[in-house]
Amino acid sequence: MKHLMFYSWFQQQEEFNSTIEEMTPQQLNKCLQKFYLSARRQDGTFYNKNRLPLFIQRMIGILSQLS
């Protein structure tokens, strides 16, 4: 599942001091921006920027289920 990639990435980040569920919208925005800029396929290539809106919508759906 694609969102597992995000959680794996998130656990490696040292700059975020709270859980995803506890983040303010501004903190979450910064976190997701950083993730989108660093997200790569297994072969190391970047994802197609046209696919990011779909990924963003999926992440919003997943995060909204957590709250």
C-alpha positions as CSV (number, residue, x, y, z in Angstrom):
1,M,0.0,0.0,0.0
2,K,1.3,3.4,-1.0
3,H,0.5,5.1,2.4
4,L,3.0,2.7,4.1
5,M,5.7,4.4,2.1
6,F,4.7,7.7,3.7
7,Y,4.7,6.3,7.2
8,S,8.1,4.6,6.7
9,W,9.5,7.9,5.5
10,F,7.8,9.8,8.3
11,Q,9.5,7.6,11.0
12,Q,12.9,8.5,9.6
13,Q,12.3,12.3,9.9
14,E,13.8,14.0,12.9
15,E,12.4,17.5,12.4
16,F,8.8,16.5,13.3
17,N,8.3,16.1,17.0
18,S,4.7,15.0,17.1
19,T,2.7,12.2,15.6
20,I,0.8,12.8,12.3
21,E,-2.5,12.8,14.2
22,E,-1.3,15.6,16.6
23,M,0.1,17.9,13.9
24,T,-1.5,21.2,13.2
25,P,-2.6,21.8,9.6
26,Q,0.5,23.9,9.0
27,Q,2.8,21.2,10.3
28,L,1.1,18.5,8.3
29,N,1.3,20.7,5.2
30,K,5.1,21.2,5.7
31,C,5.5,17.4,6.3
32,L,3.6,16.4,3.2
33,Q,5.5,19.0,1.1
34,K,8.8,17.5,2.2
35,F,7.6,14.0,1.5
36,Y,6.3,14.9,-2.0
37,L,9.7,16.5,-2.9
38,S,11.5,13.4,-1.8
39,A,9.2,10.6,-2.9
40,R,10.9,8.2,-5.3
41,R,10.1,4.9,-6.9
42,Q,12.1,1.8,-5.8
43,D,14.5,2.3,-8.7
44,G,15.3,5.8,-7.4
45,T,13.5,7.8,-10.0
46,F,11.0,10.5,-9.1
47,Y,7.3,9.9,-9.5
48,N,5.6,11.6,-12.4
49,K,4.3,15.0,-11.1
50,N,0.9,14.3,-12.8
51,R,0.4,11.4,-10.4
52,L,0.9,13.5,-7.3
53,P,-2.6,14.9,-7.2
54,L,-4.0,11.4,-7.0
55,F,-1.5,10.5,-4.3
56,I,-2.4,13.7,-2.4
57,Q,-6.1,12.8,-2.5
58,R,-5.4,9.3,-1.2
59,M,-3.3,10.7,1.7
60,I,-6.0,13.2,2.6
61,G,-8.6,10.4,2.7
62,I,-6.3,8.2,4.9
63,L,-5.5,11.0,7.3
64,S,-9.1,12.1,7.6
65,Q,-10.0,8.5,8.7
66,L,-7.4,8.8,11.5
67,S,-9.2,11.8,13.1
